[in-house]
Amino acid sequence: MEVIFLLIAISLILAVTFLYLFFKAMKGGQFEDDYTPSIRILFDNHKKSTKDQPTKPKSYE
């Protein structure tokens, strides 16, 4: 029975800690930008390197 009380206490402390961190992130503006992530996929800013291109097989002459 003592273990159940210990587990309940630990889970409450953990839940309050996560709730505090969530409100801290909300106050800090973590979730303010709704527009940029939705359009980020439309722009290709990565330069293609030669490693990404398939190599041609060597000809055996």
Chimera marker file (.cmm) of the C-alpha trace (Angstrom):
<marker_set name="trace">
<marker id="1" x="0.000" y="0.000" z="0.000" r="1" g="1" b="0" radius="0.5"/>
<marker id="2" x="2.893" y="2.322" z="0.693" r="1" g="1" b="0" radius="0.5"/>
<marker id="3" x="4.167" y="1.832" z="-2.845" r="1" g="1" b="0" radius="0.5"/>
<marker id="4" x="0.891" y="3.105" z="-4.308" r="1" g="1" b="0" radius="0.5"/>
<marker id="5" x="1.123" y="6.315" z="-2.264" r="1" g="1" b="0" radius="0.5"/>
<marker id="6" x="4.707" y="6.768" z="-3.400" r="1" g="1" b="0" radius="0.5"/>
<marker id="7" x="3.779" y="6.241" z="-7.067" r="1" g="1" b="0" radius="0.5"/>
<marker id="8" x="0.848" y="8.668" z="-6.799" r="1" g="1" b="0" radius="0.5"/>
<marker id="9" x="3.103" y="11.305" z="-5.252" r="1" g="1" b="0" radius="0.5"/>
<marker id="10" x="5.752" y="10.867" z="-7.953" r="1" g="1" b="0" radius="0.5"/>
<marker id="11" x="3.169" y="11.013" z="-10.744" r="1" g="1" b="0" radius="0.5"/>
<marker id="12" x="1.617" y="14.193" z="-9.313" r="1" g="1" b="0" radius="0.5"/>
<marker id="13" x="5.013" y="15.861" z="-9.050" r="1" g="1" b="0" radius="0.5"/>
<marker id="14" x="5.806" y="14.836" z="-12.616" r="1" g="1" b="0" radius="0.5"/>
<marker id="15" x="2.437" y="16.076" z="-13.914" r="1" g="1" b="0" radius="0.5"/>
<marker id="16" x="2.816" y="19.447" z="-12.171" r="1" g="1" b="0" radius="0.5"/>
<marker id="17" x="6.358" y="19.781" z="-13.575" r="1" g="1" b="0" radius="0.5"/>
<marker id="18" x="5.176" y="19.139" z="-17.144" r="1" g="1" b="0" radius="0.5"/>
<marker id="19" x="2.258" y="21.548" z="-16.681" r="1" g="1" b="0" radius="0.5"/>
<marker id="20" x="4.670" y="24.233" z="-15.462" r="1" g="1" b="0" radius="0.5"/>
<marker id="21" x="6.991" y="23.676" z="-18.429" r="1" g="1" b="0" radius="0.5"/>
<marker id="22" x="4.050" y="23.825" z="-20.836" r="1" g="1" b="0" radius="0.5"/>
<marker id="23" x="2.832" y="27.158" z="-19.441" r="1" g="1" b="0" radius="0.5"/>
<marker id="24" x="6.386" y="28.492" z="-19.475" r="1" g="1" b="0" radius="0.5"/>
<marker id="25" x="6.687" y="27.584" z="-23.179" r="1" g="1" b="0" radius="0.5"/>
<marker id="26" x="3.317" y="29.194" z="-23.912" r="1" g="1" b="0" radius="0.5"/>
<marker id="27" x="4.329" y="32.408" z="-22.146" r="1" g="1" b="0" radius="0.5"/>
<marker id="28" x="7.672" y="32.457" z="-23.963" r="1" g="1" b="0" radius="0.5"/>
<marker id="29" x="6.006" y="32.396" z="-27.399" r="1" g="1" b="0" radius="0.5"/>
<marker id="30" x="7.032" y="28.875" z="-28.365" r="1" g="1" b="0" radius="0.5"/>
<marker id="31" x="3.784" y="28.204" z="-30.238" r="1" g="1" b="0" radius="0.5"/>
<marker id="32" x="3.180" y="31.609" z="-31.843" r="1" g="1" b="0" radius="0.5"/>
<marker id="33" x="4.259" y="30.943" z="-35.440" r="1" g="1" b="0" radius="0.5"/>
<marker id="34" x="1.462" y="29.073" z="-37.196" r="1" g="1" b="0" radius="0.5"/>
<marker id="35" x="2.232" y="30.134" z="-40.759" r="1" g="1" b="0" radius="0.5"/>
<marker id="36" x="5.902" y="29.350" z="-41.385" r="1" g="1" b="0" radius="0.5"/>
<marker id="37" x="5.881" y="25.568" z="-40.792" r="1" g="1" b="0" radius="0.5"/>
<marker id="38" x="3.025" y="25.102" z="-43.242" r="1" g="1" b="0" radius="0.5"/>
<marker id="39" x="4.879" y="26.815" z="-46.104" r="1" g="1" b="0" radius="0.5"/>
<marker id="40" x="8.396" y="25.628" z="-45.286" r="1" g="1" b="0" radius="0.5"/>
<marker id="41" x="7.938" y="22.496" z="-47.396" r="1" g="1" b="0" radius="0.5"/>
<marker id="42" x="7.228" y="24.594" z="-50.495" r="1" g="1" b="0" radius="0.5"/>
<marker id="43" x="10.709" y="26.117" z="-50.627" r="1" g="1" b="0" radius="0.5"/>
<marker id="44" x="13.735" y="24.046" z="-51.532" r="1" g="1" b="0" radius="0.5"/>
<marker id="45" x="16.768" y="25.789" z="-50.070" r="1" g="1" b="0" radius="0.5"/>
<marker id="46" x="19.068" y="22.788" z="-49.946" r="1" g="1" b="0" radius="0.5"/>
<marker id="47" x="21.933" y="22.646" z="-52.380" r="1" g="1" b="0" radius="0.5"/>
<marker id="48" x="22.334" y="19.287" z="-54.005" r="1" g="1" b="0" radius="0.5"/>
<marker id="49" x="25.693" y="17.734" z="-53.432" r="1" g="1" b="0" radius="0.5"/>
<marker id="50" x="27.489" y="15.282" z="-55.676" r="1" g="1" b="0" radius="0.5"/>
<marker id="51" x="27.099" y="12.578" z="-53.041" r="1" g="1" b="0" radius="0.5"/>
<marker id="52" x="23.335" y="12.496" z="-53.563" r="1" g="1" b="0" radius="0.5"/>
<marker id="53" x="23.569" y="11.838" z="-57.301" r="1" g="1" b="0" radius="0.5"/>
<marker id="54" x="23.864" y="8.240" z="-58.439" r="1" g="1" b="0" radius="0.5"/>
<marker id="55" x="27.207" y="7.269" z="-59.883" r="1" g="1" b="0" radius="0.5"/>
<marker id="56" x="27.558" y="5.955" z="-63.391" r="1" g="1" b="0" radius="0.5"/>
<marker id="57" x="28.735" y="2.367" z="-63.710" r="1" g="1" b="0" radius="0.5"/>
<marker id="58" x="32.269" y="1.944" z="-64.960" r="1" g="1" b="0" radius="0.5"/>
<marker id="59" x="32.480" y="0.691" z="-68.476" r="1" g="1" b="0" radius="0.5"/>
<marker id="60" x="34.653" y="-2.340" z="-69.067" r="1" g="1" b="0" radius="0.5"/>
<marker id="61" x="36.302" y="-1.812" z="-72.431" r="1" g="1" b="0" radius="0.5"/>
<link id1="1" id2="2" r="1" g="1" b="0" radius="0.2"/>
<link id1="2" id2="3" r="1" g="1" b="0" radius="0.2"/>
<link id1="3" id2="4" r="1" g="1" b="0" radius="0.2"/>
<link id1="4" id2="5" r="1" g="1" b="0" radius="0.2"/>
<link id1="5" id2="6" r="1" g="1" b="0" radius="0.2"/>
<link id1="6" id2="7" r="1" g="1" b="0" radius="0.2"/>
<link id1="7" id2="8" r="1" g="1" b="0" radius="0.2"/>
<link id1="8" id2="9" r="1" g="1" b="0" radius="0.2"/>
<link id1="9" id2="10" r="1" g="1" b="0" radius="0.2"/>
<link id1="10" id2="11" r="1" g="1" b="0" radius="0.2"/>
<link id1="11" id2="12" r="1" g="1" b="0" radius="0.2"/>
<link id1="12" id2="13" r="1" g="1" b="0" radius="0.2"/>
<link id1="13" id2="14" r="1" g="1" b="0" radius="0.2"/>
<link id1="14" id2="15" r="1" g="1" b="0" radius="0.2"/>
<link id1="15" id2="16" r="1" g="1" b="0" radius="0.2"/>
<link id1="16" id2="17" r="1" g="1" b="0" radius="0.2"/>
<link id1="17" id2="18" r="1" g="1" b="0" radius="0.2"/>
<link id1="18" id2="19" r="1" g="1" b="0" radius="0.2"/>
<link id1="19" id2="20" r="1" g="1" b="0" radius="0.2"/>
<link id1="20" id2="21" r="1" g="1" b="0" radius="0.2"/>
<link id1="21" id2="22" r="1" g="1" b="0" radius="0.2"/>
<link id1="22" id2="23" r="1" g="1" b="0" radius="0.2"/>
<link id1="23" id2="24" r="1" g="1" b="0" radius="0.2"/>
<link id1="24" id2="25" r="1" g="1" b="0" radius="0.2"/>
<link id1="25" id2="26" r="1" g="1" b="0" radius="0.2"/>
<link id1="26" id2="27" r="1" g="1" b="0" radius="0.2"/>
<link id1="27" id2="28" r="1" g="1" b="0" radius="0.2"/>
<link id1="28" id2="29" r="1" g="1" b="0" radius="0.2"/>
<link id1="29" id2="30" r="1" g="1" b="0" radius="0.2"/>
<link id1="30" id2="31" r="1" g="1" b="0" radius="0.2"/>
<link id1="31" id2="32" r="1" g="1" b="0" radius="0.2"/>
<link id1="32" id2="33" r="1" g="1" b="0" radius="0.2"/>
<link id1="33" id2="34" r="1" g="1" b="0" radius="0.2"/>
<link id1="34" id2="35" r="1" g="1" b="0" radius="0.2"/>
<link id1="35" id2="36" r="1" g="1" b="0" radius="0.2"/>
<link id1="36" id2="37" r="1" g="1" b="0" radius="0.2"/>
<link id1="37" id2="38" r="1" g="1" b="0" radius="0.2"/>
<link id1="38" id2="39" r="1" g="1" b="0" radius="0.2"/>
<link id1="39" id2="40" r="1" g="1" b="0" radius="0.2"/>
<link id1="40" id2="41" r="1" g="1" b="0" radius="0.2"/>
<link id1="41" id2="42" r="1" g="1" b="0" radius="0.2"/>
<link id1="42" id2="43" r="1" g="1" b="0" radius="0.2"/>
<link id1="43" id2="44" r="1" g="1" b="0" radius="0.2"/>
<link id1="44" id2="45" r="1" g="1" b="0" radius="0.2"/>
<link id1="45" id2="46" r="1" g="1" b="0" radius="0.2"/>
<link id1="46" id2="47" r="1" g="1" b="0" radius="0.2"/>
<link id1="47" id2="48" r="1" g="1" b="0" radius="0.2"/>
<link id1="48" id2="49" r="1" g="1" b="0" radius="0.2"/>
<link id1="49" id2="50" r="1" g="1" b="0" radius="0.2"/>
<link id1="50" id2="51" r="1" g="1" b="0" radius="0.2"/>
<link id1="51" id2="52" r="1" g="1" b="0" radius="0.2"/>
<link id1="52" id2="53" r="1" g="1" b="0" radius="0.2"/>
<link id1="53" id2="54" r="1" g="1" b="0" radius="0.2"/>
<link id1="54" id2="55" r="1" g="1" b="0" radius="0.2"/>
<link id1="55" id2="56" r="1" g="1" b="0" radius="0.2"/>
<link id1="56" id2="57" r="1" g="1" b="0" radius="0.2"/>
<link id1="57" id2="58" r="1" g="1" b="0" radius="0.2"/>
<link id1="58" id2="59" r="1" g="1" b="0" radius="0.2"/>
<link id1="59" id2="60" r="1" g="1" b="0" radius="0.2"/>
<link id1="60" id2="61" r="1" g="1" b="0" radius="0.2"/>
</marker_set>
